[in-house]
Every structure is written in structure tokens, then in C-alpha cells.
């Protein structure tokens, strides 16, 4: 599995750099890598933020998406090879985003995610300022 190899590579790199504990943020495919980092090395991963990732998706979620998108294979939606497939992929994304944003719990999640990103950005700026 590519994600576990990538997680192992990141862990090995951080070990070589002398990093003993760290927090990790992963989006999209990086969310899978972040998840596997935390799963495989819980003793060194302090915090994990996973965003815009299907880590908790089940097979039936993908099947429902395929049916809704009226495509046979997920690649047609996620890796469009034609202009028509790209148009369909963008249209589905816009529709799903509008539906997702209307749910009250998701508004709350977006608010807290934004706060977490602001905190991460502020901590990163402090770290960068200290190391200069």
C-alpha cells in the first residue's frame, strides 16, 4: 500500500533528523499518510489533522457516489481522461460541496477546522521566526 510506505518514509526521515515527537496535517491523499503515521507510530505522533480525505469511507460510499455520478469506474470521476469526464467531475464536486455546506454540523466542523488551521499557521510563523 503506497500510504504505508509513504508513512514509513516520513517517519524514517524525521527519525534521521532527530525529531522525537511531532504533529501531522494531511489533506486528500496526505490524510491517508497522516492516518497511517498515527496508526503505526502512536508513540511519536502527538496530534493528527486529516482534512478532505476519505479515510473513513466505506465501500458503499464509493458505490453511492458512482451511481450518483452515473459513472462505471471511480477513475472516470477522479482521473478524468476527456473533457466531458472533467466537466462531470467538476459538476459533481460543486453539487456535493453545496449540499455539504448546508448541513449545520458541517458548518460547525468548518469553523473548528478554520480555527485549527489558523492556530497551525500561527505556530508555524512563530517557529519560522524563531529559527531565522
N, CA, C and O atoms as CSV, one atom per row, in Angstrom:
chain,resi,resn,atom,element,x,y,z
A,1,UNK,N,N,0.844,-1.176,0.000
A,1,UNK,CA,C,0.000,0.000,0.000
A,1,UNK,C,C,0.892,1.244,0.000
A,1,UNK,O,O,1.774,1.370,0.850
A,2,UNK,N,N,0.678,2.139,-0.920
A,2,UNK,CA,C,1.523,3.331,-1.061
A,2,UNK,C,C,1.510,4.204,0.190
A,2,UNK,O,O,2.541,4.765,0.563
A,3,UNK,N,N,0.351,4.323,0.843
A,3,UNK,CA,C,0.259,5.198,2.018
A,3,UNK,C,C,1.140,4.710,3.160
A,3,UNK,O,O,1.768,5.515,3.849
A,4,UNK,N,N,1.191,3.399,3.366
A,4,UNK,CA,C,2.011,2.878,4.462
A,4,UNK,C,C,3.497,3.061,4.156
A,4,UNK,O,O,4.284,3.352,5.056
A,5,UNK,N,N,3.881,2.892,2.899
A,5,UNK,CA,C,5.275,3.136,2.505
A,5,UNK,C,C,5.631,4.602,2.717
A,5,UNK,O,O,6.700,4.920,3.239
A,6,UNK,N,N,4.729,5.492,2.309
A,6,UNK,CA,C,4.980,6.922,2.473
A,6,UNK,C,C,5.039,7.303,3.952
A,6,UNK,O,O,5.874,8.115,4.352
A,7,UNK,N,N,4.151,6.717,4.767
A,7,UNK,CA,C,4.173,6.982,6.206
A,7,UNK,C,C,5.496,6.508,6.804
A,7,UNK,O,O,6.097,7.211,7.616
A,8,UNK,N,N,5.946,5.328,6.409
A,8,UNK,CA,C,7.218,4.799,6.900
A,8,UNK,C,C,8.381,5.692,6.464
A,8,UNK,O,O,9.323,5.911,7.226
A,9,UNK,N,N,8.309,6.201,5.247
A,9,UNK,CA,C,9.363,7.084,4.744
A,9,UNK,C,C,9.430,8.385,5.534
A,9,UNK,O,O,10.514,8.858,5.875
A,10,UNK,N,N,8.269,8.957,5.822
A,10,UNK,CA,C,8.225,10.198,6.606
A,10,UNK,C,C,8.761,9.943,8.014
A,10,UNK,O,O,9.560,10.726,8.528
A,11,UNK,N,N,8.322,8.850,8.634
A,11,UNK,CA,C,8.783,8.523,9.986
A,11,UNK,C,C,10.295,8.325,10.021
A,11,UNK,O,O,10.965,8.793,10.942
A,12,UNK,N,N,10.830,7.636,9.020
A,12,UNK,CA,C,12.272,7.396,8.965
A,12,UNK,C,C,13.040,8.705,8.764
A,12,UNK,O,O,14.077,8.920,9.392
A,13,UNK,N,N,12.536,9.568,7.899
A,13,UNK,CA,C,13.176,10.861,7.670
A,13,UNK,C,C,13.207,11.684,8.961
A,13,UNK,O,O,14.242,12.244,9.322
A,14,UNK,N,N,12.065,11.752,9.653
A,14,UNK,CA,C,12.007,12.533,10.888
A,14,UNK,C,C,12.917,11.933,11.961
A,14,UNK,O,O,13.517,12.659,12.753
A,15,UNK,N,N,13.014,10.607,11.980
A,15,UNK,CA,C,13.931,9.951,12.917
A,15,UNK,C,C,15.375,10.359,12.608
A,15,UNK,O,O,16.138,10.688,13.516
A,16,UNK,N,N,15.742,10.336,11.330
A,16,UNK,CA,C,17.105,10.719,10.920
A,16,UNK,C,C,17.405,12.179,11.253
A,16,UNK,O,O,18.549,12.540,11.530
A,17,UNK,N,N,16.369,13.012,11.223
A,17,UNK,CA,C,16.536,14.427,11.541
A,17,UNK,C,C,16.542,14.685,13.052
A,17,UNK,O,O,16.778,15.808,13.498
A,18,UNK,N,N,16.280,13.635,13.828
A,18,UNK,CA,C,16.290,13.773,15.277
A,18,UNK,C,C,14.977,14.241,15.880
A,18,UNK,O,O,14.938,14.623,17.050
A,19,UNK,N,N,13.917,14.220,15.115
A,19,UNK,CA,C,12.602,14.626,15.623
A,19,UNK,C,C,12.023,13.449,16.406
A,19,UNK,O,O,11.837,12.358,15.868
A,20,UNK,N,N,11.742,13.693,17.686
A,20,UNK,CA,C,11.257,12.605,18.543
A,20,UNK,C,C,9.735,12.522,18.587
A,20,UNK,O,O,9.181,11.424,18.649
A,21,UNK,N,N,9.057,13.654,18.557
A,21,UNK,CA,C,7.591,13.691,18.561
A,21,UNK,C,C,7.151,14.805,17.620
A,21,UNK,O,O,7.839,15.815,17.476
A,22,UNK,N,N,5.995,14.615,16.978
A,22,UNK,CA,C,5.521,15.619,16.032
A,22,UNK,C,C,4.019,15.505,15.844
A,22,UNK,O,O,3.405,14.493,16.181
A,23,UNK,N,N,3.444,16.566,15.299
A,23,UNK,CA,C,2.047,16.573,14.872
A,23,UNK,C,C,2.048,16.553,13.351
A,23,UNK,O,O,2.991,17.022,12.713
A,24,UNK,N,N,0.989,16.010,12.783
A,24,UNK,CA,C,0.944,15.871,11.332
A,24,UNK,C,C,-0.415,16.356,10.814
A,24,UNK,O,O,-1.454,16.113,11.427
A,25,UNK,N,N,-0.377,17.045,9.675
A,25,UNK,CA,C,-1.583,17.509,8.992
A,25,UNK,C,C,-1.569,16.902,7.606
A,25,UNK,O,O,-0.574,17.006,6.888
A,26,UNK,N,N,-2.670,16.269,7.223
A,26,UNK,CA,C,-2.752,15.670,5.898
A,26,UNK,C,C,-4.055,16.009,5.215
A,26,UNK,O,O,-5.122,15.920,5.822
A,27,UNK,N,N,-3.975,16.400,3.949
A,27,UNK,CA,C,-5.180,16.640,3.157
A,27,UNK,C,C,-5.189,15.694,1.975
A,27,UNK,O,O,-4.142,15.312,1.451
A,28,UNK,N,N,-6.380,15.326,1.572
A,28,UNK,CA,C,-6.571,14.432,0.445
A,28,UNK,C,C,-5.765,13.142,0.664
A,28,UNK,O,O,-5.945,12.476,1.683
A,29,UNK,N,N,-4.893,12.785,-0.261
A,29,UNK,CA,C,-4.096,11.564,-0.105
A,29,UNK,C,C,-3.191,11.653,1.128
A,29,UNK,O,O,-2.916,10.646,1.779
A,30,UNK,N,N,-2.736,12.860,1.436
A,30,UNK,CA,C,-1.907,13.062,2.623
A,30,UNK,C,C,-2.635,12.697,3.908
A,30,UNK,O,O,-1.999,12.373,4.911
A,31,UNK,N,N,-3.958,12.748,3.887
A,31,UNK,CA,C,-4.739,12.322,5.041
A,31,UNK,C,C,-4.566,10.840,5.323
A,31,UNK,O,O,-4.521,10.422,6.480
A,32,UNK,N,N,-4.470,10.048,4.266
A,32,UNK,CA,C,-4.219,8.614,4.436
A,32,UNK,C,C,-2.824,8.382,5.025
A,32,UNK,O,O,-2.632,7.526,5.888
A,33,UNK,N,N,-1.866,9.161,4.541
A,33,UNK,CA,C,-0.494,9.039,5.041
A,33,UNK,C,C,-0.453,9.441,6.515
A,33,UNK,O,O,0.163,8.754,7.331
A,34,UNK,N,N,-1.107,10.548,6.856
A,34,UNK,CA,C,-1.153,11.009,8.250
A,34,UNK,C,C,-1.821,9.962,9.143
A,34,UNK,O,O,-1.351,9.688,10.247
A,35,UNK,N,N,-2.906,9.386,8.663
A,35,UNK,CA,C,-3.610,8.343,9.422
A,35,UNK,C,C,-2.676,7.161,9.698
A,35,UNK,O,O,-2.606,6.675,10.827
A,36,UNK,N,N,-1.969,6.704,8.683
A,36,UNK,CA,C,-1.078,5.553,8.862
A,36,UNK,C,C,0.121,5.891,9.743
A,36,UNK,O,O,0.602,5.039,10.490
A,37,UNK,N,N,0.600,7.121,9.658
A,37,UNK,CA,C,1.669,7.546,10.572
A,37,UNK,C,C,1.209,7.390,12.017
A,37,UNK,O,O,1.909,6.809,12.847
A,38,UNK,N,N,0.018,7.920,12.303
A,38,UNK,CA,C,-0.506,7.863,13.675
A,38,UNK,C,C,-0.825,6.432,14.091
A,38,UNK,O,O,-0.627,6.063,15.249
A,39,UNK,N,N,-1.316,5.632,13.162
A,39,UNK,CA,C,-1.666,4.244,13.476
A,39,UNK,C,C,-0.420,3.397,13.728
A,39,UNK,O,O,-0.401,2.565,14.635
A,40,UNK,N,N,0.617,3.613,12.922
A,40,UNK,CA,C,1.809,2.783,13.009
A,40,UNK,C,C,2.796,3.247,14.080
A,40,UNK,O,O,3.544,2.436,14.625
A,41,UNK,N,N,2.802,4.544,14.384
A,41,UNK,CA,C,3.736,5.092,15.377
A,41,UNK,C,C,3.019,6.023,16.358
A,41,UNK,O,O,3.327,7.213,16.414
A,42,UNK,N,N,2.069,5.494,17.129
A,42,UNK,CA,C,1.315,6.363,18.055
A,42,UNK,C,C,2.191,6.980,19.136
A,42,UNK,O,O,1.832,8.006,19.714
A,43,UNK,N,N,3.321,6.376,19.409
A,43,UNK,CA,C,4.210,6.896,20.457
A,43,UNK,C,C,4.955,8.164,20.020
A,43,UNK,O,O,5.462,8.891,20.873
A,44,UNK,N,N,5.031,8.442,18.731
A,44,UNK,CA,C,5.750,9.643,18.287
A,44,UNK,C,C,4.828,10.692,17.662
A,44,UNK,O,O,5.231,11.844,17.506
A,45,UNK,N,N,3.601,10.316,17.301
A,45,UNK,CA,C,2.663,11.269,16.705
A,45,UNK,C,C,1.792,11.850,17.821
A,45,UNK,O,O,1.017,11.137,18.458
A,46,UNK,N,N,1.935,13.163,18.043
A,46,UNK,CA,C,1.179,13.819,19.115
A,46,UNK,C,C,-0.255,14.132,18.690
A,46,UNK,O,O,-1.206,13.778,19.387
A,47,UNK,N,N,-0.405,14.794,17.545
A,47,UNK,CA,C,-1.717,15.205,17.052
A,47,UNK,C,C,-1.811,14.938,15.561
A,47,UNK,O,O,-0.811,14.947,14.843
A,48,UNK,N,N,-3.036,14.698,15.113
A,48,UNK,CA,C,-3.274,14.446,13.697
A,48,UNK,C,C,-4.460,15.289,13.251
A,48,UNK,O,O,-5.496,15.313,13.915
A,49,UNK,N,N,-4.309,15.977,12.128
A,49,UNK,CA,C,-5.419,16.680,11.490
A,49,UNK,C,C,-5.545,16.100,10.091
A,49,UNK,O,O,-4.598,16.126,9.305
A,50,UNK,N,N,-6.728,15.576,9.791
A,50,UNK,CA,C,-6.985,14.994,8.479
A,50,UNK,C,C,-8.139,15.771,7.861
A,50,UNK,O,O,-9.211,15.875,8.456
A,51,UNK,N,N,-7.922,16.312,6.675
A,51,UNK,CA,C,-8.955,17.111,6.018
A,51,UNK,C,C,-9.121,16.684,4.566
A,51,UNK,O,O,-8.166,16.289,3.897
A,52,UNK,N,N,-10.352,16.774,4.105
A,52,UNK,CA,C,-10.658,16.491,2.693
A,52,UNK,C,C,-10.088,15.154,2.255
A,52,UNK,O,O,-9.492,15.033,1.185
A,53,UNK,N,N,-10.281,14.158,3.100
A,53,UNK,CA,C,-9.740,12.836,2.832
A,53,UNK,C,C,-10.809,11.785,3.094
A,53,UNK,O,O,-11.648,11.963,3.977
A,54,UNK,N,N,-10.791,10.720,2.355
A,54,UNK,CA,C,-11.787,9.664,2.509
A,54,UNK,C,C,-11.335,8.546,3.426
A,54,UNK,O,O,-11.670,7.385,3.190
A,55,UNK,N,N,-10.581,8.867,4.466
A,55,UNK,CA,C,-10.036,7.843,5.358
A,55,UNK,C,C,-11.131,6.943,5.926
A,55,UNK,O,O,-10.935,5.735,6.064
A,56,UNK,N,N,-12.268,7.521,6.250
A,56,UNK,CA,C,-13.334,6.735,6.873
A,56,UNK,C,C,-14.397,6.268,5.878
A,56,UNK,O,O,-15.466,5.821,6.291
A,57,UNK,N,N,-14.124,6.363,4.595
A,57,UNK,CA,C,-15.112,5.921,3.600
A,57,UNK,C,C,-15.242,4.401,3.596
A,57,UNK,O,O,-14.278,3.665,3.808
A,58,UNK,N,N,-16.450,3.971,3.350
A,58,UNK,CA,C,-16.731,2.541,3.212
A,58,UNK,C,C,-17.008,2.247,1.743
A,58,UNK,O,O,-17.252,3.162,0.956
A,59,UNK,N,N,-16.971,0.993,1.386
A,59,UNK,CA,C,-17.226,0.597,0.002
A,59,UNK,C,C,-18.556,1.098,-0.518
A,59,UNK,O,O,-18.658,1.516,-1.671
A,60,UNK,N,N,-19.571,1.061,0.319
A,60,UNK,CA,C,-20.894,1.505,-0.141
A,60,UNK,C,C,-20.927,3.013,-0.402
A,60,UNK,O,O,-21.750,3.485,-1.186
A,61,UNK,N,N,-20.034,3.774,0.251
A,61,UNK,CA,C,-19.960,5.208,-0.023
A,61,UNK,C,C,-19.503,5.431,-1.465
A,61,UNK,O,O,-20.063,6.261,-2.180
A,62,UNK,N,N,-18.483,4.685,-1.882
A,62,UNK,CA,C,-17.987,4.807,-3.258
A,62,UNK,C,C,-19.039,4.360,-4.260
A,62,UNK,O,O,-19.207,4.981,-5.310
A,63,UNK,N,N,-19.750,3.278,-3.936
A,63,UNK,CA,C,-20.793,2.782,-4.834
A,63,UNK,C,C,-21.895,3.817,-5.008
A,63,UNK,O,O,-22.394,4.017,-6.116
A,64,UNK,N,N,-22.280,4.479,-3.910
A,64,UNK,CA,C,-23.316,5.513,-3.981
A,64,UNK,C,C,-22.839,6.686,-4.831
A,64,UNK,O,O,-23.612,7.248,-5.607
A,65,UNK,N,N,-21.563,7.057,-4.685
A,65,UNK,CA,C,-21.007,8.153,-5.475
A,65,UNK,C,C,-20.984,7.796,-6.954
A,65,UNK,O,O,-21.329,8.625,-7.796
A,66,UNK,N,N,-20.582,6.571,-7.277
A,66,UNK,CA,C,-20.560,6.136,-8.676
A,66,UNK,C,C,-21.960,6.186,-9.287
A,66,UNK,O,O,-22.142,6.632,-10.420
A,67,UNK,N,N,-22.928,5.728,-8.528
A,67,UNK,CA,C,-24.312,5.733,-9.021
A,67,UNK,C,C,-24.794,7.167,-9.221
A,67,UNK,O,O,-25.404,7.491,-10.240
A,68,UNK,N,N,-24.518,8.007,-8.252
A,68,UNK,CA,C,-24.948,9.402,-8.325
A,68,UNK,C,C,-24.275,10.129,-9.492
A,68,UNK,O,O,-24.900,10.957,-10.155
A,69,UNK,N,N,-23.010,9.819,-9.738
A,69,UNK,CA,C,-22.257,10.471,-10.811
A,69,UNK,C,C,-22.547,9.839,-12.167
A,69,UNK,O,O,-22.165,10.374,-13.208
A,70,UNK,N,N,-23.229,8.689,-12.143
A,70,UNK,CA,C,-23.552,7.964,-13.368
A,70,UNK,C,C,-22.284,7.591,-14.136
A,70,UNK,O,O,-22.175,7.800,-15.344
A,71,UNK,N,N,-21.328,7.028,-13.384
A,71,UNK,CA,C,-20.100,6.525,-13.990
A,71,UNK,C,C,-19.888,5.082,-13.544
A,71,UNK,O,O,-20.410,4.653,-12.515
A,72,UNK,N,N,-19.117,4.346,-14.331
A,72,UNK,CA,C,-18.883,2.935,-14.050
A,72,UNK,C,C,-17.689,2.729,-13.116
A,72,UNK,O,O,-17.728,1.885,-12.221
A,73,UNK,N,N,-16.624,3.514,-13.336
A,73,UNK,CA,C,-15.413,3.364,-12.533
A,73,UNK,C,C,-15.072,4.700,-11.870
A,73,UNK,O,O,-15.300,5.764,-12.447
A,74,UNK,N,N,-14.528,4.635,-10.664
A,74,UNK,CA,C,-14.181,5.847,-9.920
A,74,UNK,C,C,-13.140,6.682,-10.667
A,74,UNK,O,O,-13.091,7.902,-10.509
A,75,UNK,N,N,-12.304,6.021,-11.484
A,75,UNK,CA,C,-11.284,6.736,-12.240
A,75,UNK,C,C,-11.900,7.754,-13.202
A,75,UNK,O,O,-11.308,8.800,-13.470
A,76,UNK,N,N,-13.092,7.441,-13.720
A,76,UNK,CA,C,-13.757,8.372,-14.631
A,76,UNK,C,C,-14.074,9.688,-13.933
A,76,UNK,O,O,-14.108,10.746,-14.561
A,77,UNK,N,N,-14.303,9.609,-12.632
A,77,UNK,CA,C,-14.652,10.792,-11.857
A,77,UNK,C,C,-13.411,11.470,-11.281
A,77,UNK,O,O,-13.286,12.694,-11.332
A,78,UNK,N,N,-12.495,10.671,-10.732
A,78,UNK,CA,C,-11.330,11.230,-10.048
A,78,UNK,C,C,-10.141,11.516,-10.968
A,78,UNK,O,O,-9.323,12.388,-10.673
A,79,UNK,N,N,-10.045,10.788,-12.074
A,79,UNK,CA,C,-8.953,10.996,-13.039
A,79,UNK,C,C,-9.549,11.111,-14.439
A,79,UNK,O,O,-9.344,10.233,-15.276
A,80,UNK,N,N,-10.285,12.189,-14.693
A,80,UNK,CA,C,-10.964,12.301,-15.991
A,80,UNK,C,C,-9.983,12.328,-17.153
A,80,UNK,O,O,-8.962,13.014,-17.118
A,81,UNK,N,N,-10.327,11.553,-18.197
A,81,UNK,CA,C,-9.456,11.466,-19.374
A,81,UNK,C,C,-9.996,12.283,-20.538
A,81,UNK,O,O,-9.290,12.514,-21.520
A,82,UNK,N,N,-11.244,12.720,-20.430
A,82,UNK,CA,C,-11.848,13.506,-21.503
A,82,UNK,C,C,-12.423,14.792,-20.916
A,82,UNK,O,O,-12.603,14.916,-19.704
A,83,UNK,N,N,-12.704,15.738,-21.798
A,83,UNK,CA,C,-13.307,16.998,-21.352
A,83,UNK,C,C,-14.675,16.747,-20.727
A,83,UNK,O,O,-15.036,17.396,-19.746
A,84,UNK,N,N,-15.430,15.819,-21.281
A,84,UNK,CA,C,-16.759,15.510,-20.740
A,84,UNK,C,C,-16.655,14.932,-19.328
A,84,UNK,O,O,-17.446,15.285,-18.454
A,85,UNK,N,N,-15.680,14.043,-19.103
A,85,UNK,CA,C,-15.491,13.476,-17.763
A,85,UNK,C,C,-15.050,14.549,-16.775
A,85,UNK,O,O,-15.487,14.545,-15.624
A,86,UNK,N,N,-14.184,15.475,-17.211
A,86,UNK,CA,C,-13.743,16.560,-16.346
A,86,UNK,C,C,-14.923,17.455,-15.978
A,86,UNK,O,O,-15.072,17.846,-14.821
A,87,UNK,N,N,-15.752,17.775,-16.953
A,87,UNK,CA,C,-16.934,18.605,-16.695
A,87,UNK,C,C,-17.850,17.922,-15.678
A,87,UNK,O,O,-18.350,18.568,-14.757
A,88,UNK,N,N,-18.065,16.636,-15.842
A,88,UNK,CA,C,-18.919,15.884,-14.921
A,88,UNK,C,C,-18.320,15.882,-13.514
A,88,UNK,O,O,-19.037,16.060,-12.529
A,89,UNK,N,N,-17.025,15.684,-13.426
A,89,UNK,CA,C,-16.345,15.658,-12.132
A,89,UNK,C,C,-16.486,16.998,-11.407
A,89,UNK,O,O,-16.772,17.032,-10.210
A,90,UNK,N,N,-16.288,18.086,-12.126
A,90,UNK,CA,C,-16.420,19.420,-11.526
A,90,UNK,C,C,-17.853,19.671,-11.099
A,90,UNK,O,O,-18.096,20.209,-10.019
A,91,UNK,N,N,-18.796,19.290,-11.932
A,91,UNK,CA,C,-20.211,19.483,-11.610
A,91,UNK,C,C,-20.608,18.720,-10.349
A,91,UNK,O,O,-21.296,19.259,-9.482
A,92,UNK,N,N,-20.175,17.467,-10.251
A,92,UNK,CA,C,-20.474,16.652,-9.059
A,92,UNK,C,C,-19.845,17.295,-7.829
A,92,UNK,O,O,-20.491,17.402,-6.787
A,93,UNK,N,N,-18.596,17.722,-7.941
A,93,UNK,CA,C,-17.921,18.365,-6.817
A,93,UNK,C,C,-18.654,19.598,-6.333
A,93,UNK,O,O,-18.817,19.792,-5.129
A,94,UNK,N,N,-19.096,20.426,-7.250
A,94,UNK,CA,C,-19.848,21.633,-6.869
A,94,UNK,C,C,-21.152,21.277,-6.178
A,94,UNK,O,O,-21.511,21.876,-5.164
A,95,UNK,N,N,-21.861,20.298,-6.728
A,95,UNK,CA,C,-23.140,19.887,-6.140
A,95,UNK,C,C,-22.943,19.332,-4.736
A,95,UNK,O,O,-23.662,19.701,-3.807
A,96,UNK,N,N,-21.967,18.445,-4.587
A,96,UNK,CA,C,-21.716,17.850,-3.270
A,96,UNK,C,C,-21.273,18.904,-2.267
A,96,UNK,O,O,-21.668,18.856,-1.102
A,97,UNK,N,N,-20.458,19.852,-2.708
A,97,UNK,CA,C,-19.997,20.906,-1.819
A,97,UNK,C,C,-21.166,21.760,-1.339
A,97,UNK,O,O,-21.238,22.095,-0.157
A,98,UNK,N,N,-22.076,22.113,-2.232
A,98,UNK,CA,C,-23.244,22.913,-1.830
A,98,UNK,C,C,-24.094,22.157,-0.823
A,98,UNK,O,O,-24.545,22.735,0.166
A,99,UNK,N,N,-24.316,20.866,-1.065
A,99,UNK,CA,C,-25.116,20.060,-0.138
A,99,UNK,C,C,-24.417,19.928,1.209
A,99,UNK,O,O,-25.059,20.037,2.253
A,100,UNK,N,N,-23.117,19.696,1.194
A,100,UNK,CA,C,-22.345,19.506,2.420
A,100,UNK,C,C,-22.363,20.767,3.260
A,100,UNK,O,O,-22.522,20.696,4.479
A,101,UNK,N,N,-22.203,21.920,2.628
A,101,UNK,CA,C,-22.133,23.184,3.360
A,101,UNK,C,C,-23.446,23.540,4.038
A,101,UNK,O,O,-23.444,24.292,5.012
A,102,UNK,N,N,-24.557,23.025,3.553
A,102,UNK,CA,C,-25.857,23.366,4.131
A,102,UNK,C,C,-26.141,22.626,5.434
A,102,UNK,O,O,-27.031,23.038,6.179
A,103,UNK,N,N,-25.432,21.570,5.728
A,103,UNK,CA,C,-25.686,20.803,6.942
A,103,UNK,C,C,-25.107,21.536,8.148
A,103,UNK,O,O,-23.931,21.901,8.136
A,104,UNK,N,N,-25.918,21.761,9.198
A,104,UNK,CA,C,-25.450,22.531,10.366
A,104,UNK,C,C,-24.184,21.969,11.007
A,104,UNK,O,O,-23.307,22.737,11.402
A,105,UNK,N,N,-24.073,20.650,11.118
A,105,UNK,CA,C,-22.891,20.078,11.760
A,105,UNK,C,C,-21.640,20.387,10.939
A,105,UNK,O,O,-20.560,20.573,11.501
A,106,UNK,N,N,-21.776,20.442,9.632
A,106,UNK,CA,C,-20.629,20.729,8.793
A,106,UNK,C,C,-20.201,22.185,8.893
A,106,UNK,O,O,-19.018,22.497,8.752
A,107,UNK,N,N,-21.155,23.076,9.137
A,107,UNK,CA,C,-20.794,24.478,9.373
A,107,UNK,C,C,-19.927,24.574,10.621
A,107,UNK,O,O,-18.937,25.305,10.650
A,108,UNK,N,N,-20.312,23.827,11.645
A,108,UNK,CA,C,-19.538,23.809,12.885
A,108,UNK,C,C,-18.153,23.205,12.651
A,108,UNK,O,O,-17.155,23.724,13.151
A,109,UNK,N,N,-18.093,22.108,11.892
A,109,UNK,CA,C,-16.811,21.468,11.589
A,109,UNK,C,C,-15.911,22.416,10.810
A,109,UNK,O,O,-14.716,22.503,11.095
A,110,UNK,N,N,-16.466,23.132,9.828
A,110,UNK,CA,C,-15.669,24.087,9.051
A,110,UNK,C,C,-15.108,25.186,9.941
A,110,UNK,O,O,-13.963,25.607,9.778
A,111,UNK,N,N,-15.933,25.650,10.896
A,111,UNK,CA,C,-15.489,26.687,11.823
A,111,UNK,C,C,-14.285,26.203,12.634
A,111,UNK,O,O,-13.274,26.901,12.722
A,112,UNK,N,N,-14.393,25.008,13.228
A,112,UNK,CA,C,-13.299,24.487,14.042
A,112,UNK,C,C,-12.068,24.148,13.197
A,112,UNK,O,O,-10.939,24.342,13.648
A,113,UNK,N,N,-12.273,23.649,11.993
A,113,UNK,CA,C,-11.152,23.365,11.107
A,113,UNK,C,C,-10.415,24.667,10.769
A,113,UNK,O,O,-9.185,24.707,10.750
A,114,UNK,N,N,-11.185,25.729,10.503
A,114,UNK,CA,C,-10.570,27.026,10.208
A,114,UNK,C,C,-9.742,27.505,11.399
A,114,UNK,O,O,-8.634,28.011,11.224
A,115,UNK,N,N,-10.282,27.345,12.617
A,115,UNK,CA,C,-9.529,27.735,13.808
A,115,UNK,C,C,-8.245,26.919,13.937
A,115,UNK,O,O,-7.192,27.455,14.283
A,116,UNK,N,N,-8.340,25.621,13.657
A,116,UNK,CA,C,-7.154,24.759,13.751
A,116,UNK,C,C,-6.101,25.185,12.738
A,116,UNK,O,O,-4.913,25.209,13.058
A,117,UNK,N,N,-6.517,25.520,11.528
A,117,UNK,CA,C,-5.573,25.965,10.515
A,117,UNK,C,C,-4.932,27.294,10.902
A,117,UNK,O,O,-3.737,27.503,10.690
A,118,UNK,N,N,-5.743,28.195,11.476
A,118,UNK,CA,C,-5.188,29.475,11.920
A,118,UNK,C,C,-4.136,29.233,13.001
A,118,UNK,O,O,-3.071,29.848,12.988
A,119,UNK,N,N,-4.447,28.322,13.945
A,119,UNK,CA,C,-3.504,28.009,15.018
A,119,UNK,C,C,-2.236,27.384,14.445
A,119,UNK,O,O,-1.128,27.735,14.850
A,120,UNK,N,N,-2.402,26.450,13.493
A,120,UNK,CA,C,-1.252,25.816,12.846
A,120,UNK,C,C,-0.408,26.872,12.139
A,120,UNK,O,O,0.818,26.876,12.257
A,121,UNK,N,N,-1.068,27.769,11.402
A,121,UNK,CA,C,-0.356,28.818,10.678
A,121,UNK,C,C,0.384,29.735,11.649
A,121,UNK,O,O,1.537,30.091,11.403
A,122,UNK,N,N,-0.261,30.119,12.743
A,122,UNK,CA,C,0.387,30.984,13.738
A,122,UNK,C,C,1.580,30.288,14.374
A,122,UNK,O,O,2.631,30.903,14.558
A,123,UNK,N,N,1.427,29.000,14.714
A,123,UNK,CA,C,2.537,28.251,15.297
A,123,UNK,C,C,3.685,28.114,14.303
A,123,UNK,O,O,4.852,28.209,14.683
A,124,UNK,N,N,3.363,27.894,13.051
A,124,UNK,CA,C,4.384,27.773,12.019
A,124,UNK,C,C,5.144,29.092,11.870
A,124,UNK,O,O,6.369,29.096,11.747
A,125,UNK,N,N,4.414,30.209,11.881
A,125,UNK,CA,C,5.066,31.518,11.755
A,125,UNK,C,C,5.988,31.774,12.936
A,125,UNK,O,O,7.093,32.290,12.767
A,126,UNK,N,N,5.532,31.411,14.141
A,126,UNK,CA,C,6.373,31.584,15.326
A,126,UNK,C,C,7.619,30.730,15.188
A,126,UNK,O,O,8.726,31.196,15.455
A,127,UNK,N,N,7.445,29.474,14.771
A,127,UNK,CA,C,8.585,28.573,14.594
A,127,UNK,C,C,9.560,29.120,13.563
A,127,UNK,O,O,10.772,29.113,13.781
A,128,UNK,N,N,9.032,29.593,12.441
A,128,UNK,CA,C,9.893,30.130,11.386
A,128,UNK,C,C,10.613,31.386,11.863
A,128,UNK,O,O,11.789,31.579,11.553
A,129,UNK,N,N,9.926,32.238,12.612
A,129,UNK,CA,C,10.566,33.454,13.128
A,129,UNK,C,C,11.664,33.116,14.124
A,129,UNK,O,O,12.698,33.784,14.158
A,130,UNK,N,N,11.449,32.086,14.933
A,130,UNK,CA,C,12.438,31.708,15.912
A,130,UNK,C,C,13.680,31.089,15.275
A,130,UNK,O,O,14.786,31.204,15.802
A,131,UNK,N,N,13.479,30.430,14.134
A,131,UNK,CA,C,14.607,29.746,13.518
A,131,UNK,C,C,15.405,30.625,12.572
A,131,UNK,O,O,16.430,30.192,12.045
A,132,UNK,N,N,14.958,31.836,12.350
A,132,UNK,CA,C,15.668,32.732,11.421
A,132,UNK,C,C,16.781,33.469,12.127
A,132,UNK,O,O,17.485,34.265,11.506
